[in-house]
Amino acid sequence: MELITQFINDVGNFIFIPAIFLILMLVLKRPLAEAIQSAMKVGIGFIALSMVVSFMVEKMEPAIRGLAERTGSSLDAIDVGGAATAVMGFGSSMGAIIIPLCVGLNILLLVLKFTDCVNVDVFNLHQNASMGAIVAAFSGNFWYGVITCALFHVIALIGADLGAKQNQEYFNLPEGVSISHPVANTYLFFAYPFNWLFNRIPGIRNINLTPESIQKRFGILGDSTMVGFIIGCALGLIGYGWESPYQTIISSLQLGMYMAAIMLLLPKMTSIMMEGLVPFSNAVKKRLVKKFPDREITVGMDTALIIGDPAVISTSLLLIPVIVALAIFLPGNRVMPMGDLSQFVFFVACMVPVFKGNIFRAWITSVVMFGGGLYISTWMTPATNEVFQKFGANANPNILYTSLNPSANPFTGLFAWASEHGLWLYAILGIIIFGLGYLINKKYRHQNVDVA
């Protein structure tokens, strides 16, 4: 299994996921030419998205670093980002078992009618593996890590079922496609109580900043590209030094244009992947409707399908400088956010439909969740560093490594806390998680959930 996980990590999701799609299309008896074209578009979509996200990181990093340096930050734990923790997760002892564990669990839960999601987003199982490895290192118990991996996968599948209809309608996803991204579905669960709370706070409940309402109120200034331009300029003016005001203004204007380009390009890159998904979705629907006439089976996919939405991008861009500032000024925090800042679009995407595109609500919720997550990541830093030093790529023994994904994840903290108390607390958590899944199965699946 170590060879398989190493191979998946080496080839990357832009080859591995299309290969799975090609095989599934052929299993569904689609023409070879159609199967190849669909798989190629999915792979090209992944590459296009990666290029735009990498471009965003490259252009934003100087301003973010400048902000940290000018505030005299002495944070000693470096957020290495999702790409680095993917290598760590698949390379760890959990990585060797994660695929058969989660695939087997998914099949079992499908047979038991606990879930209607068939997860094909195998690449992002590195998040489960990383979380399990961190909890195992924290507790010194390998089996606590395995249980963590399994329960986190159950949580992802529950989230896929819970958000399926909302995501399909809000993001115009093909019918039969759900989002099974483990970390994105983590924050989906927290969106519901926050939305309930917002609806009961006078004044706050009337704030509705959606891309549509902003554009309607501010005209051209509310256009998504103009929003990106304004955010980019503001970040540059805050982050770049003022030793040369002329250069700062020029660089800030350039950063604004870069962010405007991202606001325009990300949706277009997502649409490429969607073109490949539509034939697959139609084939799956046709076959599964015959086989399971009483169920609405969905195919669980990566959040990459939905990060091009203007509300998702705006929330993420507004979140970045705030999280950096919180990291610097929160007492007791050791984590310098860096590698995962560009990944916020993936983390917050599933929350946005719950708030019906309200950027204000999504942003406030994200600030609270990720601001609090800095303390979880700080708590998990010794364990994360231990795992990364053993299994990370090119680990430097003089650097203290941590991450936001998954070290800052609320479930990482929850399972680490459970490991301090033993199997009895894991059993209680398992009962609660499966009970929640059962409740969603019976009451909320395949309909829009409105907890207002």
C-alpha positions as CSV (number, residue, x, y, z in Angstrom):
1,M,0.0,0.0,0.0
2,E,2.9,2.4,0.6
3,L,3.8,2.1,-3.1
4,I,0.3,2.9,-4.1
5,T,0.0,6.0,-1.9
6,Q,3.5,7.1,-3.0
7,F,2.4,6.7,-6.6
8,I,-0.8,8.8,-6.1
9,N,1.2,11.5,-4.4
10,D,3.8,11.5,-7.2
11,V,1.5,11.7,-10.2
12,G,-0.8,14.3,-8.5
13,N,-4.5,14.7,-8.6
14,F,-4.5,16.1,-12.2
15,I,-3.5,12.6,-13.5
16,F,-4.9,10.3,-10.8
17,I,-8.4,11.7,-10.7
18,P,-8.9,11.8,-14.5
19,A,-7.6,8.2,-14.6
20,I,-10.3,7.2,-12.1
21,F,-12.9,9.0,-14.2
22,L,-11.7,7.3,-17.4
23,I,-12.1,3.9,-15.7
24,L,-15.5,4.7,-14.3
25,M,-16.8,6.0,-17.6
26,L,-15.7,2.8,-19.3
27,V,-17.4,0.8,-16.5
28,L,-20.5,2.8,-17.1
29,K,-20.2,1.6,-20.8
30,R,-19.7,5.1,-22.3
31,P,-17.9,5.3,-25.7
32,L,-14.1,5.4,-25.4
33,A,-13.7,8.7,-27.1
34,E,-16.3,10.4,-24.8
35,A,-14.6,8.8,-21.7
36,I,-11.1,10.1,-22.8
37,Q,-12.4,13.6,-23.6
38,S,-14.2,13.9,-20.2
39,A,-11.2,12.6,-18.3
40,M,-8.8,15.0,-20.2
41,K,-11.0,18.0,-19.4
42,V,-11.2,17.1,-15.7
43,G,-7.4,16.8,-15.6
44,I,-6.9,20.1,-17.6
45,G,-9.3,21.8,-15.2
46,F,-7.2,20.7,-12.2
47,I,-4.1,22.0,-13.9
48,A,-5.7,25.3,-14.8
49,L,-7.0,25.8,-11.2
50,S,-3.6,24.9,-9.8
51,M,-1.9,27.5,-12.1
52,V,-4.3,30.3,-11.0
53,V,-4.0,29.4,-7.3
54,S,-0.2,29.2,-7.6
55,F,-0.2,32.6,-9.3
56,M,-2.3,34.0,-6.5
57,V,0.2,32.7,-3.9
58,E,3.2,34.1,-5.8
59,K,1.7,37.6,-6.1
60,M,0.3,37.8,-2.5
61,E,3.3,36.3,-0.6
62,P,5.5,39.5,-0.6
63,A,2.7,41.6,0.9
64,I,1.8,39.0,3.5
65,R,5.5,38.5,4.5
66,G,5.9,42.3,4.6
67,L,2.9,42.6,7.0
68,A,4.4,40.0,9.3
69,E,7.9,41.5,9.3
70,R,6.7,45.1,9.9
71,T,4.7,44.1,13.0
72,G,7.7,42.5,14.6
73,S,6.3,39.0,14.5
74,S,8.3,36.3,16.4
75,L,6.1,33.4,15.5
76,D,8.3,30.2,15.4
77,A,6.0,27.6,13.9
78,I,5.6,27.8,10.1
79,D,2.5,26.7,8.3
80,V,3.9,24.6,5.4
81,G,0.6,24.3,3.5
82,G,-1.5,21.5,2.0
83,A,0.9,20.4,-0.7
84,A,3.6,19.6,1.9
85,T,1.2,17.9,4.3
86,A,-0.1,15.8,1.5
87,V,3.3,14.3,1.1
88,M,3.5,14.0,4.9
89,G,0.1,12.3,5.1
90,F,0.6,9.8,2.3
91,G,4.1,9.1,3.4
92,S,3.2,8.3,7.0
93,S,2.1,5.1,8.6
94,M,-1.5,6.2,8.2
95,G,-0.9,6.8,4.5
96,A,-0.2,3.1,4.0
97,I,-3.7,2.1,5.1
98,I,-5.8,5.2,4.3
99,I,-7.1,4.2,0.9
100,P,-8.3,0.6,1.7
101,L,-9.6,1.8,5.1
102,C,-11.7,4.7,3.6
103,V,-12.8,2.9,0.4
104,G,-13.9,-0.1,2.5
105,L,-15.7,2.1,5.0
106,N,-17.5,4.0,2.1
107,I,-18.7,0.7,0.6
108,L,-20.0,-0.6,3.9
109,L,-21.9,2.6,4.6
110,L,-23.4,2.6,1.1
111,V,-24.6,-1.0,1.6
112,L,-26.1,-0.1,5.0
113,K,-27.8,3.0,3.4
114,F,-26.0,5.3,5.8
115,T,-24.7,7.4,3.0
116,D,-25.5,8.0,-0.6
117,C,-22.1,9.4,-1.5
118,V,-19.6,7.4,-3.6
119,N,-16.3,9.2,-2.8
120,V,-13.9,9.3,-5.8
121,D,-11.8,12.2,-4.3
122,V,-9.2,9.7,-3.2
123,F,-6.4,12.2,-3.4
124,N,-7.7,14.3,-0.6
125,L,-7.7,11.3,1.7
126,H,-4.2,12.7,2.5
127,Q,-6.1,15.0,4.9
128,N,-7.4,12.0,6.8
129,A,-4.0,10.4,6.9
130,S,-2.3,13.6,8.1
131,M,-4.9,14.1,10.8
132,G,-4.6,10.5,11.9
133,A,-0.8,10.6,11.9
134,I,-0.8,13.8,14.0
135,V,-3.2,12.3,16.6
136,A,-1.1,9.1,16.7
137,A,2.0,11.2,17.4
138,F,0.2,13.3,19.9
139,S,-1.2,10.3,21.8
140,G,1.6,7.8,21.2
141,N,-1.1,5.4,20.1
142,F,-1.2,4.1,16.5
143,W,-4.8,2.9,16.8
144,Y,-6.1,6.2,18.0
145,G,-4.8,7.6,14.7
146,V,-6.6,4.9,12.7
147,I,-9.9,5.6,14.5
148,T,-9.4,9.3,13.8
149,C,-8.9,8.6,10.1
150,A,-12.1,6.5,9.9
151,L,-14.3,8.9,11.9
152,F,-13.1,11.8,9.9
153,H,-14.1,10.0,6.7
154,V,-17.5,9.4,8.1
155,I,-17.8,13.1,8.8
156,A,-16.8,13.9,5.2
157,L,-19.5,11.5,3.8
158,I,-22.2,13.0,6.1
159,G,-21.2,16.5,4.9
160,A,-21.4,15.3,1.3
161,D,-25.0,14.1,1.8
162,L,-25.9,17.2,3.9
163,G,-24.7,19.7,1.4
164,A,-25.4,17.9,-1.9
165,K,-28.6,19.7,-2.9
166,Q,-27.5,23.1,-1.7
167,N,-24.2,22.8,-3.6
168,Q,-25.9,21.6,-6.7
169,E,-28.4,24.5,-6.7
170,Y,-26.1,27.3,-5.6
171,F,-23.0,26.3,-7.7
172,N,-25.0,24.8,-10.6
173,L,-23.3,21.5,-10.2
174,P,-24.5,18.6,-12.3
175,E,-27.1,16.5,-10.6
176,G,-25.5,13.5,-9.0
177,V,-22.4,15.4,-7.9
178,S,-21.6,16.2,-4.3
179,I,-18.5,17.6,-2.4
180,S,-16.8,15.1,-0.2
181,H,-13.7,17.2,0.6
182,P,-13.0,16.4,4.3
183,V,-11.8,19.8,5.4
184,A,-14.4,21.8,3.5
185,N,-17.2,19.7,5.0
186,T,-15.7,20.3,8.4
187,Y,-16.6,24.0,8.2
188,L,-19.9,23.2,6.5
189,F,-21.2,21.8,9.8
190,F,-20.3,24.9,11.7
191,A,-22.0,27.2,9.1
192,Y,-25.4,26.1,10.3
193,P,-25.2,27.2,14.0
194,F,-23.5,30.4,12.9
195,N,-26.3,31.1,10.4
196,W,-28.9,30.4,13.1
197,L,-27.1,32.9,15.4
198,F,-26.8,35.6,12.7
199,N,-30.6,35.4,12.0
200,R,-31.3,36.2,15.7
201,I,-28.9,39.2,16.1
202,P,-30.6,42.6,15.4
203,G,-28.8,44.6,12.8
204,I,-26.5,41.7,11.8
205,R,-29.4,39.7,10.4
206,N,-30.2,42.5,7.9
207,I,-26.6,42.6,6.5
208,N,-26.7,40.8,3.1
209,L,-23.5,41.3,1.2
210,T,-23.8,39.0,-1.8
211,P,-21.9,39.5,-5.1
212,E,-25.3,40.4,-6.7
213,S,-26.4,42.9,-4.0
214,I,-22.9,44.5,-4.0
215,Q,-23.0,45.0,-7.7
216,K,-26.6,46.2,-7.6
217,R,-25.8,48.8,-5.0
218,F,-22.3,50.0,-6.1
219,G,-22.6,49.4,-9.9
220,I,-19.2,48.8,-11.5
221,L,-17.5,49.0,-8.1
222,G,-19.4,45.9,-7.1
223,D,-18.3,43.9,-10.0
224,S,-16.3,40.8,-8.9
225,T,-13.2,42.0,-10.7
226,M,-13.4,45.4,-9.1
227,V,-13.8,43.8,-5.7
228,G,-10.7,41.8,-6.4
229,F,-8.9,44.9,-7.5
230,I,-9.9,46.9,-4.4
231,I,-8.9,44.0,-2.0
232,G,-5.6,43.5,-3.8
233,C,-4.7,47.3,-3.6
234,A,-5.7,47.4,0.1
235,L,-3.6,44.4,0.9
236,G,-0.6,45.9,-1.0
237,L,-0.9,49.3,0.8
238,I,-1.0,47.5,4.2
239,G,1.7,44.9,3.4
240,Y,4.3,46.7,1.3
241,G,6.8,49.0,3.1
242,W,6.6,52.7,2.7
243,E,10.3,53.3,2.3
244,S,9.5,54.2,-1.3
245,P,5.9,55.5,-1.5
246,Y,6.1,55.6,-5.3
247,Q,7.1,51.9,-5.5
248,T,4.5,50.9,-2.9
249,I,1.7,52.5,-4.8
250,I,2.8,51.0,-8.1
251,S,3.2,47.5,-6.5
252,S,-0.2,47.8,-4.8
253,L,-1.9,48.7,-8.1
254,Q,-0.3,45.7,-9.7
255,L,-1.4,43.4,-6.9
256,G,-4.9,44.8,-7.4
257,M,-4.9,43.9,-11.0
258,Y,-3.5,40.4,-10.2
259,M,-6.4,39.8,-7.8
260,A,-8.9,41.1,-10.3
261,A,-7.5,38.6,-12.8
262,I,-7.9,35.8,-10.3
263,M,-11.6,36.8,-9.7
264,L,-12.2,36.5,-13.5
265,L,-10.0,33.5,-14.2
266,L,-11.0,31.1,-11.4
267,P,-14.6,30.7,-12.5
268,K,-13.4,30.1,-16.1
269,M,-10.9,27.4,-15.0
270,T,-13.7,25.7,-12.9
271,S,-15.9,25.7,-16.0
272,I,-13.3,23.6,-17.9
273,M,-13.6,20.9,-15.2
274,M,-17.3,21.1,-15.3
275,E,-17.4,20.3,-19.0
276,G,-15.7,17.0,-18.2
277,L,-18.0,16.3,-15.3
278,V,-21.3,16.6,-17.1
279,P,-21.1,13.5,-19.3
280,F,-19.8,11.5,-16.3
281,S,-22.7,12.8,-14.1
282,N,-25.3,11.9,-16.7
283,A,-23.9,8.4,-17.1
284,V,-23.8,7.9,-13.3
285,K,-27.3,9.1,-12.9
286,K,-28.7,6.9,-15.7
287,R,-27.0,3.8,-14.3
288,L,-27.7,4.4,-10.6
289,V,-31.3,5.4,-11.1
290,K,-31.9,1.9,-12.5
291,K,-29.9,0.2,-9.9
292,F,-31.1,2.2,-6.9
293,P,-34.5,3.6,-7.8
294,D,-35.3,4.6,-4.2
295,R,-32.0,6.5,-3.6
296,E,-30.2,9.5,-5.0
297,I,-26.6,8.3,-5.2
298,T,-24.0,11.1,-5.7
299,V,-20.3,11.1,-6.7
300,G,-18.2,12.8,-4.1
301,M,-15.7,15.3,-5.6
302,D,-13.0,17.8,-4.7
303,T,-13.9,21.4,-3.7
304,A,-12.1,22.5,-6.8
305,L,-15.4,22.3,-8.6
306,I,-16.9,25.2,-6.6
307,I,-14.0,27.6,-5.7
308,G,-14.6,29.8,-8.7
309,D,-17.7,31.4,-7.2
310,P,-17.3,35.2,-6.6
311,A,-18.6,34.9,-3.0
312,V,-16.1,32.1,-2.2
313,I,-13.2,34.1,-3.7
314,S,-14.1,37.4,-2.0
315,T,-14.5,35.7,1.4
316,S,-11.1,34.1,1.1
317,L,-9.3,37.2,0.0
318,L,-10.8,39.2,2.8
319,L,-9.9,36.5,5.3
320,I,-6.2,36.3,4.5
321,P,-5.0,39.7,6.0
322,V,-7.2,39.2,9.0
323,I,-5.9,35.8,9.9
324,V,-2.3,37.0,9.4
325,A,-3.1,39.9,11.8
326,L,-4.7,37.6,14.3
327,A,-1.7,35.3,14.2
328,I,0.6,38.2,15.0
329,F,-1.5,39.7,17.8
330,L,-3.3,36.8,19.5
331,P,-1.5,36.0,22.8
332,G,-0.1,32.5,23.0
333,N,-0.3,31.8,19.3
334,R,2.9,30.3,17.7
335,V,1.7,29.7,14.2
336,M,2.7,31.9,11.2
337,P,0.0,31.3,8.5
338,M,1.7,31.0,5.1
339,G,1.3,27.8,3.0
340,D,-2.4,27.4,3.6
341,L,-3.5,31.0,3.0
342,S,-4.1,30.3,-0.7
343,Q,-6.1,27.2,0.3
344,F,-8.9,29.2,2.1
345,V,-10.9,29.1,-1.1
346,F,-11.1,25.3,-0.7
347,F,-11.9,25.5,3.0
348,V,-14.7,28.0,3.0
349,A,-16.5,27.0,-0.2
350,C,-19.1,24.6,1.3
351,M,-20.1,27.2,3.9
352,V,-21.2,29.8,1.3
353,P,-24.4,28.1,0.1
354,V,-25.6,27.9,3.7
355,F,-25.3,31.7,3.9
356,K,-26.9,32.0,0.5
357,G,-23.8,33.8,-0.8
358,N,-23.7,36.3,2.0
359,I,-20.0,37.3,2.1
360,F,-20.3,39.0,5.4
361,R,-21.6,35.9,7.2
362,A,-19.1,33.6,5.5
363,W,-16.3,36.0,6.4
364,I,-17.2,36.5,10.1
365,T,-17.7,32.7,10.5
366,S,-14.3,32.0,8.9
367,V,-12.5,34.6,11.0
368,V,-13.9,32.9,14.2
369,M,-13.2,29.4,13.0
370,F,-9.7,29.9,11.6
371,G,-8.7,32.5,14.3
372,G,-9.6,29.9,16.9
373,G,-7.9,27.3,14.8
374,L,-4.6,29.0,15.3
375,Y,-4.7,27.9,19.0
376,I,-5.5,24.3,17.9
377,S,-2.6,24.4,15.5
378,T,-0.4,25.8,18.2
379,W,-1.4,22.9,20.5
380,M,-0.8,20.4,17.7
381,T,2.5,21.9,16.6
382,P,4.8,19.5,18.4
383,A,3.0,16.5,17.1
384,T,2.7,18.0,13.6
385,N,6.4,18.8,13.6
386,E,7.3,15.2,14.7
387,V,5.3,13.7,11.9
388,F,6.7,16.2,9.3
389,Q,10.3,15.6,10.4
390,K,9.8,11.9,9.8
391,F,7.7,11.9,6.6
392,G,7.7,15.4,5.1
393,A,9.7,16.3,2.0
394,N,13.1,17.9,2.6
395,A,12.4,18.5,6.3
396,N,14.8,20.8,8.0
397,P,15.5,19.8,11.7
398,N,16.1,23.5,12.6
399,I,12.5,24.5,11.5
400,L,9.4,24.0,13.5
401,Y,6.7,22.8,11.1
402,T,2.9,23.0,11.5
403,S,-0.1,23.7,9.3
404,L,-3.7,25.0,9.2
405,N,-4.8,21.9,7.2
406,P,-5.3,19.7,9.2
407,S,-3.6,20.9,12.4
408,A,-6.0,23.8,12.9
409,N,-9.1,21.7,12.1
410,P,-11.6,21.6,15.0
411,F,-11.8,17.8,14.6
412,T,-8.1,17.4,15.0
413,G,-8.4,19.1,18.3
414,L,-11.5,17.1,19.2
415,F,-9.8,13.7,18.4
416,A,-6.6,14.7,20.1
417,W,-8.6,15.6,23.2
418,A,-10.4,12.2,23.0
419,S,-7.0,10.4,22.8
420,E,-6.1,11.9,26.2
421,H,-9.1,10.2,27.8
422,G,-9.2,6.8,26.0
423,L,-11.4,4.6,23.9
424,W,-14.5,5.3,25.9
425,L,-14.6,9.0,24.7
426,Y,-13.9,7.9,21.1
427,A,-16.9,5.5,21.5
428,I,-19.1,8.4,22.6
429,L,-17.9,10.6,19.7
430,G,-18.5,7.8,17.3
431,I,-22.1,7.4,18.6
432,I,-22.7,11.1,18.2
433,I,-21.2,11.2,14.7
434,F,-23.2,8.2,13.5
435,G,-26.3,9.5,15.2
436,L,-25.9,12.8,13.4
437,G,-25.5,11.0,10.1
438,Y,-28.6,8.9,10.8
439,L,-30.6,12.1,11.5
440,I,-29.5,13.7,8.3
441,N,-30.2,10.6,6.4
442,K,-33.8,10.5,7.7
443,K,-34.7,14.2,7.8
444,Y,-32.5,16.4,5.7
445,R,-31.0,14.5,2.8
446,H,-31.8,15.7,-0.7
447,Q,-33.4,18.9,0.4
448,N,-32.2,22.3,1.3
449,V,-31.4,22.5,5.0
450,D,-32.6,25.8,6.5
451,V,-31.9,26.1,10.2
452,A,-33.0,29.7,10.4
